[in-house]
Amino acid sequence: MNLDKLTYAGNLENLADVQDDQRYTFVRGDVADRELVDQLFARDGFDLVANLAAESHVDRSILAPSPFIETNVKGTQVPLEAAKKCGVRKFLEVSTDEVYGSLGPEDPPFSEESPLRPNSPYSASKAAADLLGRAYFVTFGAPVVITRLLFPVDSQFPQARMPADVSHVGSWGGLSERVPEQTQKTG
Ligand SMILES: NC(=O)c1ccc[n+]([C@@H]2O[C@H](COP(=O)([O-])OP(=O)(O)OC[C@H]3O[C@@H](n4cnc5c(N)ncnc54)[C@H](O)[C@@H]3O)[C@@H](O)[C@H]2O)c1
């Protein structure tokens, strides 16, 4: 099931390949709409969830930050909570390398241990979503995996395809479930 609000960034034509598949359904709606999301989880009992819905354009986040908080922060907590209640098998939170901030030409590359230093309302909202994912993992044992993509993920442009490990949701067994030491439960 695909839940998408179809904002200016949404384009159903990108899903033309799967729209006739009997296993596929589309719901137009807001990922931050708790009532709707709870209903969908209760009705369909998902076992795998991938959260890619986002306000994602940095320039727009500078002009108008509020929708970024609503969609990226509340729109992560709402499905996380629904997933916790339903006992999903895996929750993939699609984040961005921008949570680490900017690199100068001489700086070493980011790693998972790099501090979070978001520089825009967009990246700050994605960092907040990551931390909610981490908190659900640590506090509730929710099966959250966070990926901070370094690649362009833009379905509008064929040259900027999503990496295969994210797009092949049917083979999530192959995804890394490595958990940084600081996120281990301490009791
Ligand atoms: N494009 C990149 O280069 C890149 C890089 C790193 C991470 N990401 C992350 O990957 C994910 C997908 O990125 P993208 O470039 O395809 O984004 P996009 O902005 O092109 O598309 C976002 C999608 O989310 C939908 N959406 C927006 N608000 C919604 C809401 N409230 N409820 C339901 N659906 C909503 C839109 O209709 C659209 O289909 C995002 O989480 C983004 O932060 C993207």
The ligand as an SDF file (V2000), in Angstrom:
LIG
                    3D

 44 48  0  0  0  0  0  0  0  0999 V2000
   16.2380   13.2880   -3.4520 N   0  0  0  0  0  0  0  0  0  0  0  0
   17.3620   13.1950   -2.7560 C   0  0  0  0  0  0  0  0  0  0  0  0
   18.4390   13.5410   -3.2500 O   0  0  0  0  0  0  0  0  0  0  0  0
   17.3640   12.6290   -1.3540 C   0  0  0  0  0  0  0  0  0  0  0  0
   18.5910   12.4570   -0.7050 C   0  0  0  0  0  0  0  0  0  0  0  0
   18.5890   11.9260    0.5890 C   0  0  0  0  0  0  0  0  0  0  0  0
   17.3930   11.5820    1.1960 C   0  0  0  0  0  0  0  0  0  0  0  0
   16.2010   11.7840    0.5410 N   0  0  0  0  0  0  0  0  0  0  0  0
   14.9710   11.3960    1.2610 C   0  0  0  0  0  0  0  0  0  0  0  0
   14.3290   10.4190    0.4650 O   0  0  0  0  0  0  0  0  0  0  0  0
   12.9070   10.5580    0.5960 C   0  0  0  0  0  0  0  0  0  0  0  0
   12.2880   10.7210   -0.7790 C   0  0  0  0  0  0  0  0  0  0  0  0
   12.8830   11.8660   -1.4030 O   0  0  0  0  0  0  0  0  0  0  0  0
   12.3330   12.4540   -2.7890 P   0  0  0  0  0  0  0  0  0  0  0  0
   13.4390   13.2530   -3.4050 O   0  0  0  0  0  0  0  0  0  0  0  0
   11.6460   11.3910   -3.5830 O   0  0  0  0  0  0  0  0  0  0  0  0
   11.2360   13.5130   -2.2410 O   0  0  0  0  0  0  0  0  0  0  0  0
   10.1480   14.3270   -3.1000 P   0  0  0  0  0  0  0  0  0  0  0  0
    9.9840   15.6370   -2.3950 O   0  0  0  0  0  0  0  0  0  0  0  0
   10.4950   14.3180   -4.5530 O   0  0  0  0  0  0  0  0  0  0  0  0
    8.8260   13.4410   -2.9160 O   0  0  0  0  0  0  0  0  0  0  0  0
    8.2250   13.3360   -1.6570 C   0  0  0  0  0  0  0  0  0  0  0  0
    6.9610   12.5300   -1.7680 C   0  0  0  0  0  0  0  0  0  0  0  0
    6.3210   12.5900   -0.4890 O   0  0  0  0  0  0  0  0  0  0  0  0
    4.9570   12.9620   -0.6910 C   0  0  0  0  0  0  0  0  0  0  0  0
    4.5030   13.7170    0.4850 N   0  0  0  0  0  0  0  0  0  0  0  0
    4.8830   14.9690    0.8820 C   0  0  0  0  0  0  0  0  0  0  0  0
    4.2680   15.3270    2.0220 N   0  0  0  0  0  0  0  0  0  0  0  0
    3.4770   14.2600    2.3590 C   0  0  0  0  0  0  0  0  0  0  0  0
    2.5930   14.0220    3.4580 C   0  0  0  0  0  0  0  0  0  0  0  0
    2.3930   14.9250    4.4440 N   0  0  0  0  0  0  0  0  0  0  0  0
    1.9400   12.8300    3.4990 N   0  0  0  0  0  0  0  0  0  0  0  0
    2.1310   11.8970    2.5270 C   0  0  0  0  0  0  0  0  0  0  0  0
    2.9380   12.0910    1.4660 N   0  0  0  0  0  0  0  0  0  0  0  0
    3.6170   13.2610    1.3950 C   0  0  0  0  0  0  0  0  0  0  0  0
    4.9430   13.7980   -1.9780 C   0  0  0  0  0  0  0  0  0  0  0  0
    3.6670   13.8480   -2.5700 O   0  0  0  0  0  0  0  0  0  0  0  0
    5.9740   13.0370   -2.8170 C   0  0  0  0  0  0  0  0  0  0  0  0
    5.3960   11.9320   -3.4820 O   0  0  0  0  0  0  0  0  0  0  0  0
   12.6730   11.7780    1.5030 C   0  0  0  0  0  0  0  0  0  0  0  0
   12.4520   11.3080    2.8240 O   0  0  0  0  0  0  0  0  0  0  0  0
   13.9850   12.5500    1.4400 C   0  0  0  0  0  0  0  0  0  0  0  0
   14.2040   13.2770    2.6380 O   0  0  0  0  0  0  0  0  0  0  0  0
   16.1670   12.2830   -0.7230 C   0  0  0  0  0  0  0  0  0  0  0  0
  1  2  1  0
  2  3  2  0
  2  4  1  0
  4  5  1  0
  4 44  2  0
  5  6  2  0
  6  7  1  0
  7  8  2  0
  8  9  1  0
  8 44  1  0
  9 10  1  0
  9 42  1  0
 10 11  1  0
 11 12  1  0
 11 40  1  0
 12 13  1  0
 13 14  1  0
 14 15  2  0
 14 16  1  0
 14 17  1  0
 17 18  1  0
 18 19  2  0
 18 20  1  0
 18 21  1  0
 21 22  1  0
 22 23  1  0
 23 24  1  0
 23 38  1  0
 24 25  1  0
 25 26  1  0
 25 36  1  0
 26 27  1  0
 26 35  1  0
 27 28  2  0
 28 29  1  0
 29 30  1  0
 29 35  2  0
 30 31  1  0
 30 32  2  0
 32 33  1  0
 33 34  2  0
 34 35  1  0
 36 37  1  0
 36 38  1  0
 38 39  1  0
 40 41  1  0
 40 42  1  0
 42 43  1  0
M  CHG  2   8   1  16  -1
M  END
$$$$
